[in-house]
Amino acid sequence: MKKIISFIVFLSLFCCVGIFADDKIQNKDNNEEISKEEMEKAEKYVEQMTSFAATFMNSFKNFFDQDEKQEIVNKDEKKLSGITLFPKKKEGEVLAKGELRIFQVLKPNIALVKSGTFPNEMLMLLIGEDDDLYYDNQKINMPKEKSAKQVGIYQYNTKSGELKTIPAVKIK
């Protein structure tokens, strides 16, 4: 959609310059005398409009390219098939306090974590903030005022083909 908009804007600017130039040429063909000064002004105007259109389109293109790249990065990092989030109004329960141990990183800011000790160990999906970067075997010590609150569920297939469902949490 953004590429279509930028193409339409560019085409409009290009047409405006073309119409102005065609008008001046037609006036000349109709034996209307155009002074050298008017012709120089017209040529200068066409050059300025062309330069403006090119500069505008480059800025427009860079703006949308940057926006699209950022959008792609955010979508890839945040999206993981199998996650179902609660509606924003629903408050999830506290599932862990203290320490979380990262078992496996799935995306830079999404990881499988364990909480507790055997036999009361719990596996959860930790969804971090956009600027969080996790690594395997990392230990996360939550401040006393924060905890791992459930924000949804995560379903995945194990290597043996079994469907597993675990809580998805955020540190809040």
N, C-alpha and C positions, 0 to 999 in steps of 0.2 A: 504494500500500500504506500509506504514511504517513497519507494522508488518511482511509483506512478505520479505522486504529488510533485516530486522534484522534477520529473520529466515535463509535466504540464507547466510548471513555473518557468523552466528553461525555454520551452517552446513558446510561451507567451512573450517573454522578453525578446527572443530572437525574432518573432513575428513583428513586434513593435518596431524594432530597428529596421527590418526589411520593408515594412510599410512606409516608414519615413523616407528611406532611400529610394524606393519605387516612386513615391510622390514627386521627389525632386527630379528624377530622371524623366518622368512623364511631362512635367512642366517644361523641361528642356526640349523634349520631342515635339511639344505643341508650339514650338517657335517662340515660347516666352523666354525672354532673355533673363538669364540668371547671372548676376554679377559674379565676378571672381571671388569677391568677399563672401557672398552668400554660399557659394559652392564650397569654399574653405571651411566656413562655419558648419555646413551640413556634413562634410567629411569628418571634421573634428567631433561633431555630435555623434555620428555613427561609431567612430572609434571609441569615444567615451562610453557609449551605451554598450558596445560589445565588450569592452574591458570590464564595465560594471557587471554585466551579465555573467561573464566568466568568473569574476571574483565572487559574486553572489553564489553561483552554482558550486564553486569549490568549497566555500564555507558551508553551504547547505549540505553538500555531499559529505564533508567531514563530520558535520554534526550528526547526520543520520547514520553514517558508518560507525561512529563511536557509540551511538545509542544502540545500534543493532549488535555490535560486539559485546557490549555490557549486558544486554538482554540475554544473549546466548550464554555467556558465562554464568549469569545468575540462574537461568533456567537449568543448566547442566548441573550446577552445584546443589541447587535446592531440590531438584526433582529426583525422586528415586521411586521406581514402581513398587507398589505394595504398601505405601504409606497412606493411611486414612486418618486425617486430623479431625479432632472434635470441632464443633462450631465455636466461634470465638467467645461466645457468651458462657460456654460450659467451663467450669473450673475443675481441672483434673486433681486427682489426689496425690499426695506426697508419697513417692515410692522409695526414696533413698535420701539419706543425709550422710555427710562425711566424705568418704572416698569412693570414687568410681575408677575402675580399671578398664582401659580400652582393650578390647579383645581383637577387633578387626575394624579398620577404617574402610568405609564404603565409598565415601566422597570426602573431599578435603574437610568439610565441616559436619559430616555425618558419620557416626561410628557405632558399632556394637560394643556395649559396655557391660561389665559385671559389677554387681554390688553385693556386699555381704560375704560370708564365708560358707564353705561347704558344711553341712547339707542345705543351708538356707541361702545359697547363692542365687541371685536373680539376674537374668539376661535381659537387657533393654536396648533400644535404639536411641542414642543421644543425638538430638538435632541441635547443632550449635548456631551461633550467630554468623552472619556473612563473613566477618573477619576472623573467625576461629579456624584454626588449622590443627588437626589432630594427627597423631602418629601411633602405630601399633605399640602396645605395652605401656602407653602413657598412663600416668596416675594423675587423676584430677581431684584435688582436695577442695571441696566446696566450703566457702565461708559459713560460719554458724548460722547466719541469717538467711542463707539460701539452701535450696533443696532441689532434688530432681522431681519435677511435677509431670504427671502424665498429660500429654497433649493429643494423644491418639493411639493408634496401633500400627504395627508393621507386620506384614505377612510375607513369608518367603518359603521356598522349598529347600529342604536340606539336601545333602549329597545323595542320600538314600531315596529322595523323592517325596519325603514326608512334608506336609504343609504345617508350618509352625506359625504361631501368632504370639507376638511379644508386645509389651507396651512401648510406645514412643514417648520420650521425655525431653524436656528442656530444663535447663538450670535456671530457676527463678527465685 
